[in-house]
Amino acid sequence: MKARMTVAALTAAALVAVPTTAMAAQGGQGGQNGKGANRSQQRSGDCTGARISVGTLTNSQLKTLQWMAEEEKLAHDVYVALDEKFGGVVFERIAASEAKHLKAIQRLLARYDVDDPTAGLGDGEFASDAAKQLYADLLAKATTVDEAMAVGAEIERMDIADLKDAIADATQRDIKRVYSNLLRGSQRHLVAFTR
């Protein structure tokens, strides 16, 4: 319950100045091979919603998408720091996976013409004060390898809860598909941290 309240607070605090609608920039009228106004077909060559129409998002969905980018970056950056501190294949592999998760979210941000709160930021740097604080708090908890593994599990549990909520709120098929793929990844990561 505390994690869900924290997530809700982080989501609200993390996102400022979100446009009220987002649409694909490529849409046009006529001569677009079926691409009508405010709609486009994207093909990215991966499993992140390729060839699915793009439409509008609610303000809540926009904020969630931006928070998901920060959350994936947070997970990546914490795991990179834990790998540097403790070593171990699990942190390295899962950090690499989180980088892929972030790229999937960034593709959605670009597709829906939504500002990326992670753009141009290095490891441990975040757009929101809430993410900065969470990053510091999580690293402070990880003074031993066992505590670091527990931090990894905490991050994945938070991510799983957020993704389930995001899937329930999402109306666009491409976003649901990406969130569902990330959910499966986070569930696997949780298993790796709790063995």
N, CA and C atoms as an extended XYZ file, in Angstrom:
585
Properties=species:S:1:pos:R:3:atomname:S:1:resname:S:1:resid:I:1 pbc="F F F"
N         0.832       -1.188        0.000 N   MET     1
C         0.000        0.000        0.000 CA  MET     1
C         0.873        1.246        0.000 C   MET     1
N         1.936        1.227        0.851 N   LYS     2
C         2.832        2.371        0.911 CA  LYS     2
C         3.501        2.600       -0.439 C   LYS     2
N         3.903        1.512       -1.109 N   ALA     3
C         4.553        1.640       -2.421 CA  ALA     3
C         3.597        2.257       -3.433 C   ALA     3
N         2.330        1.858       -3.411 N   ARG     4
C         1.353        2.409       -4.351 CA  ARG     4
C         1.133        3.894       -4.090 C   ARG     4
N         1.089        4.282       -2.793 N   MET     5
C         0.923        5.693       -2.476 CA  MET     5
C         2.155        6.470       -2.916 C   MET     5
N         3.326        5.890       -2.714 N   THR     6
C         4.559        6.536       -3.150 CA  THR     6
C         4.553        6.706       -4.649 C   THR     6
N         4.123        5.684       -5.363 N   VAL     7
C         4.086        5.749       -6.818 CA  VAL     7
C         3.131        6.840       -7.274 C   VAL     7
N         1.967        6.917       -6.648 N   ALA     8
C         1.009        7.953       -7.023 CA  ALA     8
C         1.589        9.337       -6.762 C   ALA     8
N         2.249        9.499       -5.633 N   ALA     9
C         2.865       10.788       -5.318 CA  ALA     9
C         3.984       11.101       -6.290 C   ALA     9
N         4.782       10.098       -6.617 N   LEU    10
C         5.877       10.303       -7.564 CA  LEU    10
C         5.350       10.662       -8.940 C   LEU    10
N         4.300        9.978       -9.358 N   THR    11
C         3.737       10.266      -10.673 CA  THR    11
C         3.251       11.705      -10.726 C   THR    11
N         2.564       12.130       -9.698 N   ALA    12
C         2.054       13.499       -9.680 CA  ALA    12
C         3.188       14.513       -9.620 C   ALA    12
N         4.202       14.236       -8.818 N   ALA    13
C         5.298       15.186       -8.650 CA  ALA    13
C         6.258       15.195       -9.825 C   ALA    13
N         6.364       14.071      -10.496 N   ALA    14
C         7.391       13.923      -11.525 CA  ALA    14
C         7.076       14.649      -12.812 C   ALA    14
N         5.840       14.924      -13.057 N   LEU    15
C         5.476       15.393      -14.386 CA  LEU    15
C         4.841       16.770      -14.357 C   LEU    15
N         5.457       17.661      -15.087 N   VAL    16
C         5.007       19.045      -15.144 CA  VAL    16
C         4.883       19.440      -16.602 C   VAL    16
N         3.954       20.303      -16.906 N   ALA    17
C         3.808       20.862      -18.256 CA  ALA    17
C         3.630       19.796      -19.318 C   ALA    17
N         2.638       18.939      -19.110 N   VAL    18
C         2.347       17.895      -20.083 CA  VAL    18
C         1.298       18.416      -21.042 C   VAL    18
N         1.511       18.257      -22.346 N   PRO    19
C         0.487       18.691      -23.295 CA  PRO    19
C        -0.805       17.909      -23.087 C   PRO    19
N        -1.929       18.521      -23.441 N   THR    20
C        -3.209       17.859      -23.203 CA  THR    20
C        -3.532       16.801      -24.232 C   THR    20
N        -2.938       16.878      -25.402 N   THR    21
C        -3.115       15.817      -26.377 CA  THR    21
C        -1.787       15.546      -27.030 C   THR    21
N        -1.666       14.346      -27.543 N   ALA    22
C        -0.456       14.001      -28.286 CA  ALA    22
C        -0.878       13.176      -29.470 C   ALA    22
N        -0.366       13.534      -30.613 N   MET    23
C        -0.707       12.806      -31.827 CA  MET    23
C         0.546       12.597      -32.637 C   MET    23
N         0.512       11.602      -33.465 N   ALA    24
C         1.656       11.353      -34.329 CA  ALA    24
C         1.805       12.487      -35.317 C   ALA    24
N         3.023       12.901      -35.535 N   ALA    25
C         3.282       14.022      -36.426 CA  ALA    25
C         3.165       13.628      -37.892 C   ALA    25
N         3.257       12.341      -38.187 N   GLN    26
C         3.282       11.921      -39.576 CA  GLN    26
C         1.920       11.902      -40.239 C   GLN    26
N         0.827       11.950      -39.482 N   GLY    27
C        -0.505       11.820      -40.066 CA  GLY    27
C        -0.803       12.930      -41.054 C   GLY    27
N        -1.616       12.629      -42.030 N   GLY    28
C        -1.994       13.623      -43.021 CA  GLY    28
C        -3.269       13.188      -43.695 C   GLY    28
N        -3.802       14.030      -44.566 N   GLN    29
C        -5.033       13.676      -45.247 CA  GLN    29
C        -4.747       13.358      -46.696 C   GLN    29
N        -5.274       12.257      -47.171 N   GLY    30
C        -5.166       11.879      -48.575 CA  GLY    30
C        -3.757       11.517      -48.992 C   GLY    30
N        -3.638       10.572      -49.898 N   GLY    31
C        -2.349       10.196      -50.456 CA  GLY    31
C        -1.380        9.614      -49.450 C   GLY    31
N        -1.877        9.178      -48.322 N   GLN    32
C        -0.999        8.678      -47.275 CA  GLN    32
C        -1.124        7.163      -47.106 C   GLN    32
N        -1.642        6.487      -48.110 N   ASN    33
C        -1.794        5.035      -48.036 CA  ASN    33
C        -2.544        4.601      -46.782 C   ASN    33
N        -3.673        5.230      -46.550 N   GLY    34
C        -4.505        4.834      -45.421 CA  GLY    34
C        -4.226        5.595      -44.146 C   GLY    34
N        -3.253        6.489      -44.144 N   LYS    35
C        -2.958        7.257      -42.941 CA  LYS    35
C        -3.813        8.515      -42.950 C   LYS    35
N        -4.842        8.537      -42.152 N   GLY    36
C        -5.718        9.698      -42.103 CA  GLY    36
C        -5.210       10.740      -41.133 C   GLY    36
N        -5.935       11.828      -41.033 N   ALA    37
C        -5.563       12.900      -40.117 CA  ALA    37
C        -5.472       12.359      -38.699 C   ALA    37
N        -4.441       12.743      -38.004 N   ASN    38
C        -4.208       12.371      -36.611 CA  ASN    38
C        -4.012       10.874      -36.411 C   ASN    38
N        -3.742       10.139      -37.446 N   ARG    39
C        -3.504        8.697      -37.330 CA  ARG    39
C        -2.301        8.362      -38.193 C   ARG    39
N        -1.522        7.437      -37.779 N   SER    40
C        -0.425        6.974      -38.624 CA  SER    40
C        -0.135        5.531      -38.300 C   SER    40
N         0.558        4.902      -39.190 N   GLN    41
C         0.996        3.537      -38.968 CA  GLN    41
C         2.498        3.585      -38.774 C   GLN    41
N         2.965        2.984      -37.733 N   GLN    42
C         4.395        2.938      -37.449 CA  GLN    42
C         4.869        1.500      -37.588 C   GLN    42
N         6.066        1.339      -38.083 N   ARG    43
C         6.677        0.019      -38.106 CA  ARG    43
C         8.097        0.184      -37.627 C   ARG    43
N         8.354       -0.285      -36.438 N   SER    44
C         9.667       -0.097      -35.848 CA  SER    44
C        10.531       -1.339      -35.952 C   SER    44
N         9.971       -2.461      -36.366 N   GLY    45
C        10.754       -3.676      -36.508 CA  GLY    45
C        10.993       -4.405      -35.201 C   GLY    45
N        10.339       -4.018      -34.134 N   ASP    46
C        10.484       -4.725      -32.874 CA  ASP    46
C         9.101       -5.109      -32.362 C   ASP    46
N         9.040       -5.600      -31.152 N   CYS    47
C         7.757       -6.065      -30.618 CA  CYS    47
C         7.107       -5.008      -29.740 C   CYS    47
N         7.337       -3.746      -30.035 N   THR    48
C         6.798       -2.697      -29.177 CA  THR    48
C         5.610       -1.990      -29.802 C   THR    48
N         4.771       -2.727      -30.465 N   GLY    49
C         3.567       -2.129      -31.016 CA  GLY    49
C         3.714       -1.772      -32.479 C   GLY    49
N         4.516       -2.510      -33.193 N   ALA    50
C         4.750       -2.222      -34.609 CA  ALA    50
C         3.443       -2.295      -35.387 C   ALA    50
N         3.272       -1.379      -36.343 N   ARG    51
C         2.142       -1.322      -37.257 CA  ARG    51
C         0.806       -1.183      -36.527 C   ARG    51
N         0.778       -0.381      -35.507 N   ILE    52
C        -0.465       -0.121      -34.790 CA  ILE    52
C        -0.762        1.369      -34.901 C   ILE    52
N        -2.020        1.709      -35.129 N   SER    53
C        -2.407        3.105      -35.298 CA  SER    53
C        -2.140        3.910      -34.035 C   SER    53
N        -1.819        5.171      -34.240 N   VAL    54
C        -1.546        6.084      -33.147 CA  VAL    54
C        -2.692        7.080      -33.065 C   VAL    54
N        -3.138        7.377      -31.868 N   GLY    55
C        -4.210        8.343      -31.671 CA  GLY    55
C        -3.859        9.295      -30.549 C   GLY    55
N        -4.864        9.688      -29.801 N   THR    56
C        -4.654       10.650      -28.723 CA  THR    56
C        -4.595        9.941      -27.378 C   THR    56
N        -3.982       10.625      -26.430 N   LEU    57
C        -3.876       10.123      -25.068 CA  LEU    57
C        -4.512       11.126      -24.120 C   LEU    57
N        -5.030       10.625      -23.016 N   THR    58
C        -5.524       11.517      -21.972 CA  THR    58
C        -4.326       12.116      -21.242 C   THR    58
N        -4.569       13.156      -20.494 N   ASN    59
C        -3.510       13.771      -19.698 CA  ASN    59
C        -2.916       12.756      -18.723 C   ASN    59
N        -3.765       11.943      -18.119 N   SER    60
C        -3.306       10.904      -17.195 CA  SER    60
C        -2.404        9.896      -17.905 C   SER    60
N        -2.791        9.482      -19.101 N   GLN    61
C        -1.980        8.532      -19.867 CA  GLN    61
C        -0.637        9.140      -20.260 C   GLN    61
N        -0.625       10.425      -20.599 N   LEU    62
C         0.630       11.113      -20.922 CA  LEU    62
C         1.558       11.133      -19.715 C   LEU    62
N         1.006       11.482      -18.568 N   LYS    63
C         1.809       11.536      -17.346 CA  LYS    63
C         2.350       10.154      -16.991 C   LYS    63
N         1.508        9.145      -17.148 N   THR    64
C         1.948        7.783      -16.861 CA  THR    64
C         3.079        7.379      -17.789 C   THR    64
N         2.957        7.679      -19.061 N   LEU    65
C         4.000        7.345      -20.026 CA  LEU    65
C         5.318        8.024      -19.653 C   LEU    65
N         5.251        9.279      -19.264 N   GLN    66
C         6.465        9.978      -18.850 CA  GLN    66
C         7.039        9.380      -17.570 C   GLN    66
N         6.155        9.034      -16.622 N   TRP    67
C         6.664        8.430      -15.386 CA  TRP    67
C         7.309        7.080      -15.681 C   TRP    67
N         6.732        6.322      -16.588 N   MET    68
C         7.323        5.026      -16.935 CA  MET    68
C         8.748        5.206      -17.456 C   MET    68
N         8.979        6.261      -18.215 N   ALA    69
C        10.346        6.532      -18.686 CA  ALA    69
C        11.259        6.797      -17.497 C   ALA    69
N        10.809        7.628      -16.569 N   GLU    70
C        11.646        7.912      -15.396 CA  GLU    70
C        11.858        6.656      -14.558 C   GLU    70
N        10.825        5.845      -14.422 N   GLU    71
C        10.938        4.642      -13.606 CA  GLU    71
C        11.897        3.627      -14.228 C   GLU    71
N        11.842        3.467      -15.546 N   GLU    72
C        12.775        2.547      -16.210 CA  GLU    72
C        14.208        3.069      -16.102 C   GLU    72
N        14.381        4.378      -16.236 N   LYS    73
C        15.714        4.967      -16.082 CA  LYS    73
C        16.197        4.800      -14.645 C   LYS    73
N        15.306        5.015      -13.689 N   LEU    74
C        15.642        4.837      -12.283 CA  LEU    74
C        16.149        3.423      -12.030 C   LEU    74
N        15.412        2.433      -12.506 N   ALA    75
C        15.824        1.039      -12.324 CA  ALA    75
C        17.195        0.809      -12.956 C   ALA    75
N        17.359        1.248      -14.189 N   HIS    76
C        18.646        1.089      -14.877 CA  HIS    76
C        19.779        1.715      -14.073 C   HIS    76
N        19.590        2.955      -13.658 N   ASP    77
C        20.660        3.685      -12.989 CA  ASP    77
C        21.004        3.079      -11.635 C   ASP    77
N        19.997        2.629      -10.893 N   VAL    78
C        20.262        1.961       -9.614 CA  VAL    78
C        21.044        0.677       -9.862 C   VAL    78
N        20.644       -0.112      -10.850 N   TYR    79
C        21.335       -1.374      -11.111 CA  TYR    79
C        22.761       -1.148      -11.594 C   TYR    79
N        22.993       -0.107      -12.369 N   VAL    80
C        24.362        0.224      -12.790 CA  VAL    80
C        25.204        0.562      -11.559 C   VAL    80
N        24.662        1.375      -10.661 N   ALA    81
C        25.389        1.748       -9.446 CA  ALA    81
C        25.655        0.530       -8.565 C   ALA    81
N        24.678       -0.357       -8.446 N   LEU    82
C        24.860       -1.559       -7.632 CA  LEU    82
C        25.865       -2.507       -8.271 C   LEU    82
N        25.869       -2.579       -9.589 N   ASP    83
C        26.858       -3.399      -10.290 CA  ASP    83
C        28.261       -2.852      -10.045 C   ASP    83
N        28.414       -1.536      -10.101 N   GLU    84
C        29.724       -0.925       -9.847 CA  GLU    84
C        30.175       -1.166       -8.412 C   GLU    84
N        29.232       -1.171       -7.478 N   LYS    85
C        29.560       -1.333       -6.061 CA  LYS    85
C        29.805       -2.786       -5.674 C   LYS    85
N        28.967       -3.695       -6.188 N   PHE    86
C        29.014       -5.083       -5.741 CA  PHE    86
C        29.414       -6.076       -6.828 C   PHE    86
N        29.333       -5.676       -8.077 N   GLY    87
C        29.582       -6.618       -9.164 CA  GLY    87
C        28.440       -7.617       -9.248 C   GLY    87
N        28.649       -8.646       -9.989 N   GLY    88
C        27.619       -9.669      -10.108 CA  GLY    88
C        26.861       -9.561      -11.406 C   GLY    88
N        26.646      -10.691      -11.998 N   VAL    89
C        26.009      -10.752      -13.306 CA  VAL    89
C        24.573      -10.242      -13.264 C   VAL    89
N        23.865      -10.464      -12.178 N   VAL    90
C        22.447      -10.110      -12.132 CA  VAL    90
C        22.244       -8.610      -12.337 C   VAL    90
N        23.026       -7.773      -11.680 N   PHE    91
C        22.851       -6.326      -11.834 CA  PHE    91
C        23.207       -5.877      -13.245 C   PHE    91
N        24.276       -6.422      -13.785 N   GLU    92
C        24.702       -6.054      -15.138 CA  GLU    92
C        23.645       -6.433      -16.172 C   GLU    92
N        23.161       -7.661      -16.096 N   ARG    93
C        22.164       -8.131      -17.073 CA  ARG    93
C        20.845       -7.377      -16.962 C   ARG    93
N        20.396       -7.175      -15.742 N   ILE    94
C        19.107       -6.502      -15.582 CA  ILE    94
C        19.233       -5.019      -15.929 C   ILE    94
N        20.375       -4.401      -15.660 N   ALA    95
C        20.585       -3.006      -16.088 CA  ALA    95
C        20.491       -2.906      -17.607 C   ALA    95
N        21.084       -3.870      -18.311 N   ALA    96
C        21.006       -3.872      -19.781 CA  ALA    96
C        19.560       -4.039      -20.242 C   ALA    96
N        18.811       -4.880      -19.554 N   SER    97
C        17.401       -5.077      -19.883 CA  SER    97
C        16.601       -3.800      -19.635 C   SER    97
N        16.885       -3.118      -18.533 N   GLU    98
C        16.182       -1.866      -18.228 CA  GLU    98
C        16.481       -0.801      -19.276 C   GLU    98
N        17.685       -0.805      -19.823 N   ALA    99
C        18.016        0.139      -20.900 CA  ALA    99
C        17.133       -0.125      -22.118 C   ALA    99
N        16.875       -1.397      -22.411 N   LYS   100
C        15.977       -1.744      -23.521 CA  LYS   100
C        14.544       -1.322      -23.205 C   LYS   100
N        14.137       -1.504      -21.953 N   HIS   101
C        12.794       -1.080      -21.542 CA  HIS   101
C        12.641        0.427      -21.740 C   HIS   101
N        13.657        1.179      -21.328 N   LEU   102
C        13.604        2.634      -21.485 CA  LEU   102
C        13.504        3.008      -22.956 C   LEU   102
N        14.244        2.341      -23.813 N   LYS   103
C        14.179        2.640      -25.251 CA  LYS   103
C        12.776        2.373      -25.800 C   LYS   103
N        12.123        1.313      -25.323 N   ALA   104
C        10.755        1.022      -25.764 CA  ALA   104
C         9.807        2.153      -25.357 C   ALA   104
N         9.957        2.650      -24.139 N   ILE   105
C         9.128        3.766      -23.679 CA  ILE   105
C         9.467        5.033      -24.456 C   ILE   105
N        10.744        5.258      -24.718 N   GLN   106
C        11.144        6.447      -25.478 CA  GLN   106
C        10.568        6.430      -26.891 C   GLN   106
N        10.460        5.251      -27.487 N   ARG   107
C         9.826        5.160      -28.809 CA  ARG   107
C         8.358        5.574      -28.730 C   ARG   107
N         7.687        5.170      -27.662 N   LEU   108
C         6.292        5.590      -27.485 CA  LEU   108
C         6.199        7.098      -27.266 C   LEU   108
N         7.088        7.635      -26.463 N   LEU   109
C         7.092        9.084      -26.243 CA  LEU   109
C         7.248        9.821      -27.565 C   LEU   109
N         8.153        9.351      -28.397 N   ALA   110
C         8.369        9.987      -29.704 CA  ALA   110
C         7.154        9.805      -30.603 C   ALA   110
N         6.588        8.606      -30.606 N   ARG   111
C         5.433        8.310      -31.454 CA  ARG   111
C         4.252        9.207      -31.117 C   ARG   111
N         4.074        9.487      -29.827 N   TYR   112
C         2.952       10.311      -29.386 CA  TYR   112
C         3.345       11.780      -29.185 C   TYR   112
N         4.557       12.122      -29.582 N   ASP   113
C         5.047       13.502      -29.502 CA  ASP   113
C         4.942       14.053      -28.081 C   ASP   113
N         5.420       13.258      -27.130 N   VAL   114
C         5.404       13.621      -25.719 CA  VAL   114
C         6.845       13.890      -25.283 C   VAL   114
N         7.054       14.945      -24.513 N   ASP   115
C         8.391       15.264      -24.018 CA  ASP   115
C         8.955       14.102      -23.210 C   ASP   115
N        10.226       13.785      -23.455 N   ASP   116
C        10.923       12.713      -22.751 CA  ASP   116
C        11.642       13.306      -21.543 C   ASP   116
N        11.194       12.969      -20.323 N   PRO   117
C        11.834       13.531      -19.135 CA  PRO   117
C        13.233       12.977      -18.887 C   PRO   117
N        13.639       11.963      -19.637 N   THR   118
C        14.961       11.360      -19.442 CA  THR   118
C        15.979       11.832      -20.471 C   THR   118
N        15.550       12.610      -21.438 N   ALA   119
C        16.426       13.013      -22.539 CA  ALA   119
C        17.638       13.790      -22.027 C   ALA   119
N        18.814       13.347      -22.449 N   GLY   120
C        20.050       14.047      -22.147 CA  GLY   120
C        20.553       13.916      -20.722 C   GLY   120
N        19.940       13.068      -19.924 N   LEU   121
C        20.339       12.925      -18.528 CA  LEU   121
C        21.277       11.735      -18.351 C   LEU   121
N        22.313       11.920      -17.550 N   GLY   122
C        23.258       10.851      -17.263 CA  GLY   122
C        22.766        9.960      -16.137 C   GLY   122
N        23.557        8.939      -15.822 N   ASP   123
C        23.208        8.033      -14.734 CA  ASP   123
C        23.047        8.814      -13.431 C   ASP   123
N        21.961        8.544      -12.731 N   GLY   124
C        21.689        9.195      -11.460 CA  GLY   124
C        21.100       10.588      -11.578 C   GLY   124
N        20.836       11.040      -12.792 N   GLU   125
C        20.223       12.353      -13.014 CA  GLU   125
C        18.767       12.151      -13.437 C   GLU   125
N        17.873       12.946      -12.834 N   PHE   126
C        16.449       12.792      -13.104 CA  PHE   126
C        15.786       14.148      -13.230 C   PHE   126
N        14.724       14.201      -13.993 N   ALA   127
C        13.978       15.441      -14.198 CA  ALA   127
C        13.188       15.822      -12.950 C   ALA   127
N        12.652       14.844      -12.268 N   SER   128
C        11.792       15.136      -11.119 CA  SER   128
C        12.549       14.982       -9.807 C   SER   128
N        12.186       15.825       -8.858 N   ASP   129
C        12.764       15.718       -7.521 CA  ASP   129
C        12.380       14.393       -6.874 C   ASP   129
N        11.179       13.919       -7.171 N   ALA   130
C        10.715       12.659       -6.591 CA  ALA   130
C        11.607       11.498       -7.028 C   ALA   130
N        11.951       11.442       -8.313 N   ALA   131
C        12.822       10.368       -8.803 CA  ALA   131
C        14.229       10.513       -8.237 C   ALA   131
N        14.712       11.741       -8.123 N   LYS   132
C        16.039       11.974       -7.524 CA  LYS   132
C        16.080       11.436       -6.101 C   LYS   132
N        15.028       11.736       -5.335 N   GLN   133
C        14.981       11.292       -3.943 CA  GLN   133
C        14.868        9.774       -3.846 C   GLN   133
N        14.036        9.187       -4.684 N   LEU   134
C        13.877        7.738       -4.671 CA  LEU   134
C        15.193        7.051       -5.017 C   LEU   134
N        15.899        7.560       -5.997 N   TYR   135
C        17.213        7.023       -6.381 CA  TYR   135
C        18.164        7.051       -5.178 C   TYR   135
N        18.251        8.192       -4.508 N   ALA   136
C        19.139        8.317       -3.348 CA  ALA   136
C        18.717        7.371       -2.228 C   ALA   136
N        17.419        7.289       -1.965 N   ASP   137
C        16.918        6.417       -0.898 CA  ASP   137
C        17.218        4.952       -1.178 C   ASP   137
N        17.015        4.529       -2.421 N   LEU   138
C        17.258        3.128       -2.770 CA  LEU   138
C        18.734        2.781       -2.642 C   LEU   138
N        19.601        3.648       -3.121 N   LEU   139
C        21.036        3.373       -3.011 CA  LEU   139
C        21.494        3.362       -1.558 C   LEU   139
N        20.902        4.211       -0.724 N   ALA   140
C        21.273        4.257        0.691 CA  ALA   140
C        20.916        2.956        1.409 C   ALA   140
N        19.889        2.269        0.950 N   LYS   141
C        19.476        0.999        1.558 CA  LYS   141
C        20.423       -0.143        1.217 C   LYS   141
N        21.189       -0.011        0.156 N   ALA   142
C        21.983       -1.121       -0.386 CA  ALA   142
C        23.422       -1.062        0.116 C   ALA   142
N        23.622       -1.453        1.383 N   THR   143
C        24.976       -1.435        1.945 CA  THR   143
C        25.657       -2.797        1.889 C   THR   143
N        24.878       -3.834        1.603 N   THR   144
C        25.426       -5.186        1.437 CA  THR   144
C        24.837       -5.783        0.161 C   THR   144
N        25.394       -6.895       -0.267 N   VAL   145
C        24.864       -7.562       -1.459 CA  VAL   145
C        23.420       -7.992       -1.229 C   VAL   145
N        23.128       -8.550       -0.050 N   ASP   146
C        21.753       -8.974        0.237 CA  ASP   146
C        20.788       -7.789        0.212 C   ASP   146
N        21.212       -6.664        0.782 N   GLU   147
C        20.364       -5.471        0.750 CA  GLU   147
C        20.199       -4.959       -0.678 C   GLU   147
N        21.256       -5.061       -1.471 N   ALA   148
C        21.177       -4.640       -2.876 CA  ALA   148
C        20.176       -5.502       -3.636 C   ALA   148
N        20.173       -6.790       -3.371 N   MET   149
C        19.199       -7.680       -4.012 CA  MET   149
C        17.781       -7.324       -3.561 C   MET   149
N        17.626       -6.976       -2.281 N   ALA   150
C        16.314       -6.568       -1.771 CA  ALA   150
C        15.862       -5.257       -2.426 C   ALA   150
N        16.795       -4.345       -2.674 N   VAL   151
C        16.471       -3.099       -3.371 CA  VAL   151
C        16.000       -3.414       -4.790 C   VAL   151
N        16.691       -4.335       -5.458 N   GLY   152
C        16.262       -4.745       -6.794 CA  GLY   152
C        14.847       -5.292       -6.779 C   GLY   152
N        14.551       -6.133       -5.795 N   ALA   153
C        13.198       -6.689       -5.677 CA  ALA   153
C        12.176       -5.584       -5.412 C   ALA   153
N        12.539       -4.613       -4.580 N   GLU   154
C        11.636       -3.492       -4.289 CA  GLU   154
C        11.328       -2.689       -5.554 C   GLU   154
N        12.353       -2.427       -6.340 N   ILE   155
C        12.155       -1.684       -7.590 CA  ILE   155
C        11.219       -2.450       -8.516 C   ILE   155
N        11.455       -3.746       -8.658 N   GLU   156
C        10.633       -4.542       -9.573 CA  GLU   156
C         9.198       -4.650       -9.085 C   GLU   156
N         8.987       -4.771       -7.781 N   ARG   157
C         7.614       -4.802       -7.252 CA  ARG   157
C         6.899       -3.483       -7.537 C   ARG   157
N         7.613       -2.368       -7.360 N   MET   158
C         7.041       -1.058       -7.661 CA  MET   158
C         6.702       -0.967       -9.147 C   MET   158
N         7.629       -1.413       -9.980 N   ASP   159
C         7.423       -1.369      -11.427 CA  ASP   159
C         6.230       -2.234      -11.835 C   ASP   159
N         6.129       -3.419      -11.262 N   ILE   160
C         5.014       -4.325      -11.569 CA  ILE   160
C         3.678       -3.671      -11.204 C   ILE   160
N         3.597       -3.086      -10.018 N   ALA   161
C         2.352       -2.426       -9.594 CA  ALA   161
C         2.008       -1.268      -10.530 C   ALA   161
N         3.009       -0.468      -10.873 N   ASP   162
C         2.765        0.672      -11.767 CA  ASP   162
C         2.344        0.212      -13.156 C   ASP   162
N         2.994       -0.824      -13.657 N   LEU   163
C         2.658       -1.321      -14.993 CA  LEU   163
C         1.248       -1.901      -15.034 C   LEU   163
N         0.850       -2.615      -13.993 N   LYS   164
C        -0.520       -3.143      -13.951 CA  LYS   164
C        -1.539       -2.007      -13.982 C   LYS   164
N        -1.279       -0.962      -13.206 N   ASP   165
C        -2.172        0.202      -13.215 CA  ASP   165
C        -2.170        0.878      -14.582 C   ASP   165
N        -0.985        1.006      -15.179 N   ALA   166
C        -0.861        1.668      -16.483 CA  ALA   166
C        -1.587        0.885      -17.573 C   ALA   166
N        -1.480       -0.436      -17.526 N   ILE   167
C        -2.172       -1.283      -18.505 CA  ILE   167
C        -3.685       -1.101      -18.372 C   ILE   167
N        -4.167       -1.063      -17.140 N   ALA   168
C        -5.605       -0.899      -16.910 CA  ALA   168
C        -6.106        0.451      -17.421 C   ALA   168
N        -5.268        1.472      -17.368 N   ASP   169
C        -5.661        2.824      -17.788 CA  ASP   169
C        -5.445        3.072      -19.279 C   ASP   169
N        -4.556        2.315      -19.893 N   ALA   170
C        -4.203        2.559      -21.297 CA  ALA   170
C        -5.358        2.193      -22.225 C   ALA   170
N        -5.524        2.990      -23.274 N   THR   171
C        -6.539        2.705      -24.284 CA  THR   171
C        -5.917        2.423      -25.648 C   THR   171
N        -4.672        2.783      -25.844 N   GLN   172
C        -3.987        2.553      -27.119 CA  GLN   172
C        -3.324        1.177      -27.104 C   GLN   172
N        -3.559        0.414      -28.164 N   ARG   173
C        -3.041       -0.954      -28.227 CA  ARG   173
C        -1.528       -1.015      -28.179 C   ARG   173
N        -0.843       -0.084      -28.836 N   ASP   174
C         0.618       -0.136      -28.840 CA  ASP   174
C         1.175        0.103      -27.444 C   ASP   174
N         0.561        0.999      -26.715 N   ILE   175
C         1.018        1.271      -25.352 CA  ILE   175
C         0.735        0.081      -24.450 C   ILE   175
N        -0.464       -0.499      -24.567 N   LYS   176
C        -0.778       -1.697      -23.778 CA  LYS   176
C         0.220       -2.818      -24.063 C   LYS   176
N         0.565       -2.986      -25.331 N   ARG   177
C         1.499       -4.049      -25.703 CA  ARG   177
C         2.876       -3.817      -25.086 C   ARG   177
N         3.373       -2.595      -25.172 N   VAL   178
C         4.684       -2.295      -24.586 CA  VAL   178
C         4.637       -2.492      -23.076 C   VAL   178
N         3.620       -1.956      -22.421 N   TYR   179
C         3.506       -2.120      -20.972 CA  TYR   179
C         3.418       -3.602      -20.593 C   TYR   179
N         2.686       -4.380      -21.354 N   SER   180
C         2.564       -5.817      -21.067 CA  SER   180
C         3.907       -6.519      -21.214 C   SER   180
N         4.664       -6.157      -22.238 N   ASN   181
C         6.001       -6.732      -22.413 CA  ASN   181
C         6.915       -6.345      -21.253 C   ASN   181
N         6.847       -5.098      -20.834 N   LEU   182
C         7.671       -4.646      -19.713 CA  LEU   182
C         7.255       -5.333      -18.418 C   LEU   182
N         5.963       -5.569      -18.255 N   LEU   183
C         5.472       -6.269      -17.070 CA  LEU   183
C         6.076       -7.667      -16.991 C   LEU   183
N         6.063       -8.385      -18.094 N   ARG   184
C         6.662       -9.726      -18.098 CA  ARG   184
C         8.153       -9.652      -17.763 C   ARG   184
N         8.840       -8.664      -18.295 N   GLY   185
C        10.257       -8.495      -17.983 CA  GLY   185
C        10.476       -8.219      -16.505 C   GLY   185
N         9.671       -7.350      -15.929 N   SER   186
C         9.811       -7.023      -14.509 CA  SER   186
C         9.508       -8.228      -13.626 C   SER   186
N         8.556       -9.044      -14.033 N   GLN   187
C         8.259      -10.257      -13.266 CA  GLN   187
C         9.456      -11.210      -13.281 C   GLN   187
N        10.120      -11.314      -14.426 N   ARG   188
C        11.336      -12.146      -14.502 CA  ARG   188
C        12.457      -11.548      -13.653 C   ARG   188
N        12.588      -10.242      -13.678 N   HIS   189
C        13.626       -9.592      -12.873 CA  HIS   189
C        13.375       -9.834      -11.390 C   HIS   189
N        12.119       -9.761      -10.974 N   LEU   190
C        11.785      -10.001       -9.572 CA  LEU   190
C        12.218      -11.398       -9.150 C   LEU   190
N        11.984      -12.375      -10.000 N   VAL   191
C        12.421      -13.746       -9.697 CA  VAL   191
C        13.933      -13.789       -9.522 C   VAL   191
N        14.662      -13.113      -10.391 N   ALA   192
C        16.129      -13.107      -10.305 CA  ALA   192
C        16.610      -12.488       -8.995 C   ALA   192
N        15.913      -11.482       -8.510 N   PHE   193
C        16.331      -10.815       -7.275 CA  PHE   193
C        15.892      -11.552       -6.015 C   PHE   193
N        14.946      -12.472       -6.120 N   THR   194
C        14.406      -13.139       -4.925 CA  THR   194
C        14.753      -14.616       -4.846 C   THR   194
N        15.643      -15.092       -5.677 N   ARG   195
C        16.033      -16.516       -5.623 CA  ARG   195
C        16.729      -16.852       -4.340 C   ARG   195
